[in-house]
Amino acid sequence: MSILNEAQAKAILDKVIKLSKADQTTAQLTGSVDGNIRFALNNISTSGIVEDTDLAVEVAFGKRVGVATINEFDDASLERVVRRAEELARLAPENPEFMPAIDKQTYAPTPTFSESTAAITPEYRAQVAADSIAPCKNEKLIAAGFLEDGQSFVAFANSKGNFGYQRATSFDYTCTVRTEDGRGSGWVGRNVKASNEFKADDDIRVAMRKATESAEAKALEPGKYTVILEPAAAAGLISFMFNFFGAREADEGRSFLSKKGGGNKLGEQVFDPRVNFSANPADPNAPVLPWDGEGLPRENMPIVKDGKVVAMQYSRYWAKKQGKTAQAEPGNLIMSGGDKSTAQLVAGTQKGILVTRTWYIRLVDPQTVLLTGLTRDGTFYIENGQIKHPVKNFRFNESPVIMLNNIEELGKPVRVAGDESSLIMMIPPMKLRDFTFTSLSDAV
């Protein structure tokens, strides 16, 4: 019973709401069927399918809240989980930031479901692994990768008559290719809406080429360099930065968007005028659920326009406290750019460094979003518009805020998943000046 249709889900939720004796009740059903295959050392290591369906019930007596979950859905089990939530609510202390259940909303469906992804079979996953492994074997390279796909649904209802239901699919593939001696490493990652957009035997060639070409890496002195960050490399830093777009953190002085003397930088110029970010739940390339975790409807809205911060995330509690309008938390992030590929940005670079991927990113200072991390899986020196030679990986200390004020050129956005968040992102490759590398890394 992992994937329920709308009528089945609503019938269960309606029973739960009716059973509750609390002042207010919210119930959410989620279900998924997730498939995966993992391969390493040019052999499949694990494969499986996981199915799950869960019900979470949240009730409140005044400002006392209790939550209970269950994965059985007969009438006796539904009553048991409701009573358990009520017992916990009576025992709980009052929540000073309690907000009442959201009123009835209207949600516009978004195209989060792909028939081709939902139809994936174990045979399909095995073929992806085979198409990744075979070319590597032929070239005496070693592949290790993971494919995870799934279909899911979410449905929720509350005692004020609000209800939402949506189905979705997901598809995420990564593969690392190494040379036999371990001195060269290449990587490719694809997050796509529909599985028919993906061909492993094409994408694996990218990782293979980088593995081969990165084997004879030379040490380059750390310092400030012009860099070209591929979309996956840039996404790791940018997704981290958007963890600090909450109005509360800024108003309380805990964010790079905090203003000296109090308040936040809403409406102020923070980035290069070429920087534009927006959120759109119905974006055809990166659709997401039409509501956020609080049930607020997501809308198509600008977040940064011509370098100015034009929207910040106000939770319902903080919006009420500050006299503002609550805004849904975005589920995707769309950054505008140009029309050039990474290769075309390289061709227009006199001297610089190409970064395939950033990883092990950690926060150093929240008030500047200073991050530290490492490059990985293919870092190359550019000279006169060509890849001259591979270079040893670096540790970097850089703030995406500074980074987005040092733009030389932006390429064509592509879909990636944010490493430090659940955001689906459209991010361009970007050419940046004065990117700070602080030391060398022995990792490949």
RACOR-V985018 format. One record per residue. N is the residue number from 1. PHI is phi in whole degrees, -180 to 180 (* if undefined). NEAR is the number of other C-alpha atoms within 10 Angstrom. Layout:
N & PHI & NEAR
N & PHI & NEAR
This chain:
1 & * & 12
2 & -62 & 16
3 & -110 & 19
4 & -96 & 20
5 & -79 & 15
6 & -61 & 15
7 & -65 & 10
8 & -64 & 11
9 & -64 & 21
10 & -65 & 20
11 & -62 & 10
12 & -67 & 19
13 & -66 & 24
14 & -62 & 17
15 & -63 & 13
16 & -62 & 25
17 & -62 & 22
18 & -69 & 12
19 & -72 & 16
20 & -71 & 21
21 & -108 & 14
22 & -77 & 20
23 & -65 & 14
24 & -151 & 18
25 & -143 & 28
26 & -130 & 24
27 & -130 & 24
28 & -134 & 23
29 & -108 & 23
30 & -133 & 22
31 & -148 & 21
32 & -154 & 22
33 & -127 & 19
34 & -116 & 19
35 & -111 & 20
36 & -154 & 20
37 & -146 & 21
38 & -125 & 20
39 & -136 & 21
40 & -156 & 18
41 & 52 & 16
42 & 64 & 19
43 & -140 & 16
44 & -70 & 17
45 & -107 & 11
46 & -143 & 11
47 & -156 & 16
48 & -174 & 12
49 & -132 & 14
50 & -120 & 11
51 & -117 & 15
52 & -158 & 14
53 & -141 & 20
54 & -136 & 16
55 & -121 & 22
56 & -116 & 18
57 & -119 & 28
58 & -118 & 24
59 & -126 & 32
60 & -142 & 25
61 & -112 & 17
62 & 62 & 15
63 & -104 & 18
64 & -99 & 19
65 & -120 & 24
66 & -133 & 22
67 & -130 & 20
68 & -138 & 20
69 & -128 & 19
70 & -159 & 16
71 & -126 & 16
72 & -121 & 13
73 & -130 & 16
74 & -73 & 10
75 & -59 & 12
76 & -66 & 9
77 & -69 & 13
78 & -63 & 21
79 & -66 & 16
80 & -63 & 16
81 & -71 & 24
82 & -66 & 28
83 & -64 & 20
84 & -63 & 16
85 & -61 & 23
86 & -66 & 26
87 & -61 & 16
88 & -66 & 18
89 & -65 & 23
90 & -67 & 18
91 & -86 & 11
92 & -76 & 15
93 & -72 & 12
94 & -67 & 15
95 & -92 & 11
96 & -66 & 8
97 & -109 & 11
98 & -59 & 14
99 & -124 & 11
100 & -65 & 15
101 & -55 & 21
102 & -69 & 17
103 & -69 & 13
104 & -61 & 16
105 & -121 & 15
106 & -114 & 12
107 & -115 & 18
108 & -86 & 14
109 & -58 & 16
110 & -121 & 19
111 & -82 & 20
112 & -87 & 23
113 & -109 & 20
114 & -120 & 18
115 & -62 & 13
116 & -66 & 13
117 & -72 & 21
118 & -64 & 20
119 & -90 & 11
120 & -60 & 16
121 & -115 & 13
122 & -58 & 14
123 & -65 & 9
124 & -63 & 12
125 & -62 & 21
126 & -63 & 18
127 & -69 & 14
128 & -60 & 19
129 & -63 & 26
130 & -63 & 18
131 & -69 & 17
132 & -85 & 29
133 & -80 & 27
134 & -58 & 17
135 & -62 & 17
136 & -68 & 21
137 & -58 & 13
138 & -63 & 9
139 & -104 & 12
140 & 58 & 12
141 & -115 & 23
142 & -121 & 26
143 & -107 & 28
144 & -141 & 21
145 & -155 & 23
146 & -149 & 21
147 & -118 & 21
148 & -130 & 19
149 & -134 & 22
150 & -171 & 21
151 & -128 & 25
152 & -151 & 22
153 & -141 & 22
154 & -139 & 22
155 & -142 & 21
156 & -145 & 22
157 & -151 & 27
158 & -138 & 24
159 & -74 & 22
160 & -98 & 16
161 & 92 & 14
162 & -78 & 16
163 & -152 & 22
164 & -145 & 22
165 & -148 & 22
166 & -158 & 21
167 & -107 & 23
168 & -151 & 22
169 & -131 & 24
170 & -145 & 20
171 & -153 & 23
172 & -140 & 18
173 & -130 & 19
174 & -137 & 19
175 & -150 & 26
176 & -110 & 22
177 & -117 & 32
178 & -120 & 28
179 & -75 & 22
180 & -60 & 13
181 & -86 & 9
182 & 76 & 14
183 & -90 & 15
184 & -120 & 24
185 & -143 & 28
186 & -132 & 29
187 & -143 & 26
188 & -141 & 22
189 & -137 & 21
190 & -135 & 21
191 & -119 & 22
192 & -124 & 22
193 & -76 & 24
194 & -126 & 18
195 & -65 & 21
196 & -74 & 11
197 & -89 & 11
198 & -118 & 16
199 & -136 & 13
200 & -60 & 19
201 & -68 & 17
202 & -84 & 11
203 & -68 & 18
204 & -63 & 24
205 & -63 & 18
206 & -64 & 15
207 & -66 & 27
208 & -63 & 28
209 & -62 & 16
210 & -68 & 25
211 & -62 & 25
212 & -65 & 20
213 & -80 & 20
214 & -98 & 25
215 & -68 & 22
216 & -104 & 13
217 & -67 & 19
218 & -107 & 14
219 & -75 & 14
220 & -122 & 14
221 & -62 & 13
222 & -60 & 14
223 & 159 & 13
224 & -96 & 14
225 & -135 & 15
226 & -70 & 21
227 & -126 & 25
228 & -115 & 30
229 & -93 & 24
230 & -65 & 23
231 & -53 & 25
232 & -65 & 26
233 & -69 & 24
234 & -71 & 23
235 & -61 & 28
236 & -60 & 23
237 & -80 & 27
238 & -67 & 22
239 & -63 & 21
240 & -62 & 20
241 & -61 & 22
242 & -75 & 17
243 & -69 & 14
244 & -112 & 21
245 & -96 & 20
246 & -76 & 20
247 & -66 & 25
248 & -64 & 23
249 & -58 & 18
250 & -69 & 22
251 & -64 & 20
252 & -91 & 13
253 & 81 & 18
254 & -113 & 18
255 & -145 & 23
256 & -67 & 21
257 & -95 & 26
258 & -77 & 22
259 & -104 & 16
260 & -60 & 10
261 & 91 & 8
262 & 111 & 11
263 & 86 & 16
264 & -131 & 23
265 & -97 & 21
266 & -57 & 20
267 & 90 & 14
268 & -97 & 13
269 & -77 & 15
270 & -117 & 20
271 & -125 & 22
272 & -52 & 19
273 & -59 & 15
274 & -82 & 18
275 & -87 & 19
276 & -137 & 19
277 & -123 & 21
278 & -144 & 19
279 & -127 & 24
280 & -149 & 21
281 & -61 & 25
282 & -100 & 20
283 & -55 & 17
284 & -64 & 12
285 & -89 & 17
286 & -147 & 26
287 & -71 & 21
288 & -138 & 25
289 & -57 & 24
290 & -79 & 26
291 & -141 & 24
292 & -101 & 15
293 & -66 & 11
294 & -94 & 12
295 & 88 & 21
296 & -74 & 21
297 & -67 & 19
298 & -80 & 22
299 & -130 & 18
300 & -76 & 12
301 & -148 & 14
302 & -74 & 17
303 & -113 & 22
304 & -126 & 25
305 & -125 & 19
306 & 52 & 15
307 & 87 & 20
308 & -97 & 21
309 & -77 & 22
310 & -112 & 18
311 & -152 & 19
312 & -131 & 25
313 & -84 & 20
314 & -105 & 20
315 & -66 & 20
316 & -61 & 20
317 & -65 & 16
318 & -71 & 18
319 & -63 & 16
320 & -65 & 13
321 & -66 & 11
322 & -97 & 13
323 & 71 & 9
324 & -114 & 13
325 & -92 & 13
326 & -66 & 17
327 & -124 & 18
328 & -64 & 21
329 & -73 & 22
330 & -62 & 26
331 & -106 & 22
332 & -139 & 22
333 & -143 & 26
334 & -112 & 23
335 & -107 & 19
336 & -77 & 18
337 & -161 & 21
338 & -105 & 13
339 & -125 & 12
340 & -90 & 17
341 & -82 & 18
342 & -58 & 20
343 & -60 & 16
344 & -72 & 12
345 & -66 & 19
346 & -61 & 23
347 & -62 & 15
348 & -99 & 15
349 & -112 & 19
350 & -72 & 12
351 & -144 & 17
352 & 176 & 25
353 & -129 & 25
354 & -96 & 25
355 & -113 & 23
356 & -74 & 23
357 & -154 & 23
358 & -114 & 24
359 & -152 & 17
360 & 51 & 12
361 & -80 & 19
362 & -133 & 16
363 & -81 & 15
364 & -102 & 14
365 & -145 & 14
366 & -65 & 16
367 & -82 & 14
368 & -125 & 19
369 & 53 & 25
370 & -71 & 19
371 & -118 & 19
372 & -124 & 22
373 & -175 & 19
374 & -129 & 20
375 & -83 & 25
376 & -163 & 23
377 & 60 & 24
378 & 120 & 27
379 & -124 & 27
380 & -133 & 25
381 & -89 & 20
382 & -107 & 23
383 & -144 & 17
384 & 53 & 13
385 & 78 & 16
386 & -134 & 17
387 & -70 & 20
388 & -85 & 13
389 & -168 & 17
390 & -74 & 24
391 & -125 & 22
392 & -62 & 23
393 & -68 & 25
394 & -117 & 27
395 & -91 & 22
396 & -119 & 23
397 & -126 & 19
398 & -152 & 21
399 & -103 & 24
400 & -62 & 23
401 & -67 & 18
402 & -66 & 17
403 & -55 & 21
404 & -83 & 20
405 & -108 & 18
406 & -118 & 17
407 & -77 & 20
408 & -102 & 15
409 & -162 & 18
410 & -115 & 25
411 & -97 & 23
412 & -86 & 18
413 & -65 & 21
414 & -132 & 22
415 & -80 & 21
416 & -143 & 24
417 & -102 & 25
418 & -69 & 23
419 & -67 & 20
420 & -106 & 17
421 & -160 & 13
422 & -94 & 11
423 & -65 & 19
424 & -93 & 24
425 & -127 & 27
426 & -112 & 25
427 & -127 & 28
428 & -85 & 29
429 & -64 & 26
430 & -138 & 28
431 & -101 & 26
432 & -130 & 21
433 & -100 & 19
434 & 57 & 16
435 & -79 & 23
436 & -97 & 20
437 & -100 & 21
438 & -103 & 16
439 & -162 & 15
440 & -90 & 18
441 & -124 & 15
442 & -81 & 9
443 & -67 & 14
444 & -101 & 22
